[in-house]
C-alpha cells in the first residue's frame, strides 16, 4: 500500500476511535456513575493489553 495513503487511513481510523470514545463515555454516563465508567475503561484497557504484555514478558528488564 502507498505510504501516504496508509498514513491517511491510520489517521482517519485513529480519529474515529478517539472520537467515538467520547461519544461512548457520554452515553454510558446515562446509565453508570463516573466511577463505574472510569473503572470499566481501565478494566477493558487491561484486558486488551494483557495478551501483549504476556507475549512480551521475557523482554521486560529484571
Residue pairs with C-beta under 8 A, 6 or more apart in sequence:
25 37
25 41
28 37
28 40
29 37
32 40
